[in-house]
């Protein structure tokens, strides 16, 4: 059978057709990509949540979306904690729990130590270590961080730098001890630098017994809202200015290693929503940029220096107890990381409406992709039609008019289809290359209306 001429093919098949032409010889029974009619998706599960009816307040719409996005994965503590200061007066009771958590190795290069309500992450670097936050008191730095470092074989004197996530004492006090004892820069969002200086009267009490009443700081420009990099002992660290909880709060990413593999963990620097509208809007903007950063950087999990907020404390406990099983509980994957941050985003949007009911922000809905795939081979065995049928859903049901792209790993072949009213789309592509064992990736880049943003999602399957 002659090769198909390229102009007869749909654009999506051009790459595959080019391969066919280039390889010469071999029969081709598939001139046009098609969808394997045997591909049937399982019946759609009933949506777990019901969309808030028309007329629901903006505030409630965002809280409901936070609940829906949390789903079963984050239905308990995370949903409650991310929205705590939106729905409650006062601080969460977990902030009262001062039980010590001794230095715990979470990854080859990352440790947690402190108390159950607040603590520090120690990032081991080539010749020393970096501290994210500093402990609530100088005594805790002296009595928890320092002996913990020694227990882990890290010389406390090899302190290379520290950074409180924001200018509240429970995050920076202990860095006073570390800097006084070992030197080293302390980074801080510029709008919070004054909090660590001698002009802040509380430091005279908090730093009692020290020779000075300030921490020497290196300011990171708060007004720069794109990711910034600080380099500590040769290690580049991504930091993101996220003002809101305080004017100079920073969030960011820490690298976490297991053997020769490096993962990424995102932290949200200041939990506790502001009580003024301008700050609440900044907090929301920071949550959105942190989501986008975690997406762009394909982040693998979250950490929090108030470790109960994002479930980190339970993971530390599991590692300490040896009940984490064969996998590191912090590595929840990018989809779950983004799901957690989508709950934070919706809680942040609800807070804006708690302060001004008239503000309208679209809700950010998480989505999921289900997929069935096949590869059909031509009679001559050297031409393959790869196809998939996918369904895209949000917590309330199917997502219509969503563009899905299929990519076959190791080839340039792609195809694109748009979901129907049942959220289903299907397309096929041709390739001359063997498909067995290759991964077919379906991706939905997200879409939006004035009222809703559907967040992107994906799925992959290995072809038989
Ligand atoms: Zn704070």
Boltz pocket constraint, residues with backbone or C-beta under 6 A from the ligand:
constraints:
  - pocket:
      binder: B
      contacts: [[A, 166], [A, 168], [A, 245], [A, 270], [A, 271], [A, 272]]
      max_distance: 6.0
